[in-house]
């Protein structure tokens, strides 16, 4: 028997991450699980200028980055469902997103990570790497990677489709 109680959905606010959130919502409904929607915000205080020197960044800039992330998370939590899912928005500050995602999954004992991927070509992947790939390699639980647009098996409810017609 599969028991999913906590689903972690890392997001970068892109289309692939939004598709992953749709998958997570469907799984959470099916298994009566909760969702942690995680955004890893860049630590702007450690930003390098031209790779050689650090730039003094006011703390208010970091606060602004985190607040903007929280607003975007909240916008994604609006579900218009009469029986809303338990979803917790989380912002972590780090310059190592994959490591932060894995650490958070371990900390909250996530049963599943559902995340999007951009599906970049082999050359871009070679130079930039893939957060999703690193999470898959390091995660303490199964990882469902959603590529967008691809074959989607999470379809809208028939009633919702009929209401829109």
N, C-alpha and C positions, 0 to 999 in steps of 0.2 A: 504494500500500500504506500502511496506517495502522500506525505504530509507536508504541506507548505503552510507555514504560519507567518513567516516574515519574508517579504520580497524586497530586494534592494534594486532601485532603478537610478543609476547614475545618469545625469543629463548634462549636455553642453548647450541645451536650448535649440538644437538643430532638428531638422525633420526626422532624421533617423532616431534620435532620442525620443521624439514625440511618438513615433510609431512604436518604439519599445514600451513606452508608458501605456499605450493602448493594449499591448499584449499583456503587460503586467496587471492592468485593471481586469482584463478578462480572466486571467489566472487567479487573481485575488478573489474575484466573485465566486469562481468555481470551487476554490479551496477554503473560502472564508478566511483569507489571509490579510495581513496589514501590509502597507507599502511604505517604505522610506524612500523619498525622492531626494537624491543627493546631488548637490552641485559643488565641485571643487573650484573655489575661486583662487585666482592667481595671487600670490603674495607680492604685491607691487613694491614693497619696501626692499626687495632683493633684486629688483630689475637692474640689469647691466646696461650701460650705455656703450654702444659699439664694442661690446665684449671685453672692455678693458677697465672701466671704472664704474663705481656705483653712483647712482643719482639719489640725492636726498628727496624723499617723497613724503609729503605731509600725511599724518595719520588719517586725516579727514578723507583723503583719496581712497584709502583702504576701506574705510567705513562706507563710503559711497559705493564702492564696488560690491561690497557684501550686501548693502541695502538694495541695490538694483537687482542682485541675484535673488534675494528673498521675494521681491515683487514679481519677478518672472516665475519663480517657483509657485507662488500663490496663484498666479494667472493660470498655470497648468493644472491646478488642483480643482478648479471649477468644473464640476462634472454634470450638473443639472440632473442628477439621479435622485429619485425620491428616497432611495436607500443608499446614502453615500458610503463609500469605503473609508476605512480608517487609514488616512495618509498623513505622514509626518514629513514636512519639508526640513531639509538639513543643509547648512552651508558650512563647508570646511575650507580653511585657507591653507594652501600648499602649492608648491611648484612641481609636485610629482603626482599627477592625477591617478595613475594606475595604482601606485603604492597606497595612496590615500583611500581609494575605493576598496582595495583588498583589506586594509587595516580596519576600515569601518565595518566591512562585512564580517570580519572576525569579531570585532567588538560587540556588535549587536546580534551575532549568531544568525546571520541571514541564511535562509534555506535555499534561496535562489537569487541570482543576479540576472536582471534582464536589462540589456543595454544595446544601444544602436551603434552601428558602424557606418562610416562613410564609403567604404569599399573603394578606397583609392587604388590607383594602378600600382604595379610592382615597383616602379622607380620612385614614386612618392612615398610608398611604404618603406623602401630601403632607406631613404634619407630622413623621413619623419618618424618612422615606426608607427605602431598602432597601440593606442591605449587599450582597446578591446582585446587585442592579442595578448598583451601583458597581463591583463586581468584574467583571461582564460588560463594562462599558464600558472598564475600565482593564487588564484581564488581558493578559499577553503570550502566552497560549495559549487554546485553546477552553475553554469553560465549559459544563458540563452542570448545569442547575439543576433540582433535584427538588422538586416540590411534594407535600406529604403532607397528607391522603390524596388521591391522584389515581390515574390509570391507572398501574399498576406492571407493568413487563414483566420484572422480575427475580423469578423464581419459585423456590421451594425445589426442590432436587433430588428426583427421584422416589423415590430410595431413602430420603432423609430423611423424606419424607412417609409412606412405607410403614412405616418404623420407628416412627413416632409412633402409627400406627393400632393 
